[in-house]
Amino acid sequence: MSILVYLIPIALFLGGLGLAAFLWSLKSGQYDDLEGASWRMLDDGDDKPAD
């Protein structure tokens, strides 16, 4: 039972760390353009002029 004294704070810390990382990604705009990445993946770049 004494192992719970260590595991519960570690679990709470890791959960808080994950929440902080998620909130940081929201603040930095990671989820602003959800459809743009899928269209960029399909673009082959043929419309650029050749040098």
NUGUFI-836682 format. One record per residue: residue number from 1; x, y, z of N, C-alpha, C in turn. Coordinates in steps of 0.05 Angstrom, whole numbers. Atoms other than C-alpha are relative to their C-alpha. Example, Ala and Ser with C-alpha at 12.3 -4.5 7.8 and 13.67 -1.06 7.14 Angstrom:
# residues 2
SITE  num     n_x     n_y     n_z    ca_x    ca_y    ca_z     c_x     c_y     c_z
SITE    1      18     -24       0     246     -90     156      18      24       0
SITE    2     -16     -24      -1     273     -21     143     -15      22      14
END
This chain:
# residues 51
SITE  num     n_x     n_y     n_z    ca_x    ca_y    ca_z     c_x     c_y     c_z
SITE    1      16     -24       0       0       0       0      17      25       0
SITE    2     -16     -23      -1      58      47      11       9       9     -28
SITE    3      -7      -7      27      73      46     -64     -19      21     -11
SITE    4      20     -19      10       9      86     -75       8      29       8
SITE    5     -10     -26      -8      42     144     -38      17      12     -22
SITE    6     -17     -10      22      90     149     -97     -15       1     -27
SITE    7      13       3      26      45     127    -155     -21      21      -5
SITE    8      21     -20       4     -13     175    -143      11      28      -7
SITE    9     -11     -26       9      29     239    -145      13      -1     -27
SITE   10     -12       3      27      67     213    -205     -21       1     -22
SITE   11      22       0      20       2     199    -242     -13      27      -3
SITE   12      11     -27       2     -26     267    -224      19      19     -14
SITE   13     -19     -17      14      38     301    -247       0      -5     -30
SITE   14       0       6      29      38     264    -314     -26       9     -13
SITE   15      26     -10      11     -36     280    -324       0      30      -4
SITE   16      -2     -29       2     -23     353    -310      19       9     -22
SITE   17     -19      -6      21      37     352    -357     -14      -4     -28
SITE   18      15       4      25      -7     323    -412     -20      22      -6
SITE   19      20     -22       3     -61     375    -400      14      26      -8
SITE   20     -15     -25       7      -9     431    -402       9      -1     -29
SITE   21      -9       3      28      18     404    -468     -23       4     -19
SITE   22      24      -3      17     -52     401    -498      -8      29      -1
SITE   23       8     -29      -1     -69     472    -475      21      17     -15
SITE   24     -21     -15      15      -2     497    -503      -5      -3     -30
SITE   25       5       4      28     -18     465    -570     -25      15     -10
SITE   26      23     -16       8     -86     498    -571       7      30      -2
SITE   27      -8     -28       0     -55     566    -554      18       7     -24
SITE   28     -18      -5      22      -2     559    -608     -12      -3     -28
SITE   29      14       1      26     -53     546    -663       4     -26     -15
SITE   30      -5      26      14     -39     472    -678     -26     -10     -13
SITE   31      25      11      10    -113     459    -692     -16      20     -16
SITE   32      15     -21      14    -131     522    -731      -9      -9     -28
SITE   33       6       8      28    -129     492    -802       0     -30      -3
SITE   34       1      30       1    -153     420    -800      -1     -11     -28
SITE   35       3      11      27    -169     413    -874      24       7     -17
SITE   36     -23      -9      16    -107     449    -901      21     -21      -3
SITE   37     -21      20       1     -59     393    -884      -8     -23     -19
SITE   38       9      22      18    -101     341    -921       2       9     -29
SITE   39      -3      -9      28    -102     384    -984      29       3      -8
SITE   40     -28      -3       6     -28     399    -979      13     -28      -5
SITE   41     -11      27       4     -14     324    -975      -6     -10     -28
SITE   42       8       9      27     -51     313   -1041      12      17     -22
SITE   43     -11     -17      20     -17     371   -1077      28     -11      -8
SITE   44     -26      11       9      40     346   -1121      19      22      -9
SITE   45     -17     -22       6      67     415   -1137       5       4     -30
SITE   46      -4      -3      29      59     412   -1213      -6      28     -11
SITE   47       8     -27       9      31     483   -1217      23      20       3
SITE   48     -22     -18      -3      99     514   -1201      16       1     -26
SITE   49     -15      -1      25     139     540   -1260      28     -13       3
SITE   50     -26      13       0     202     502   -1278      21      21      -5
SITE   51     -22     -19       5     268     540   -1275      19     -11     -21
END
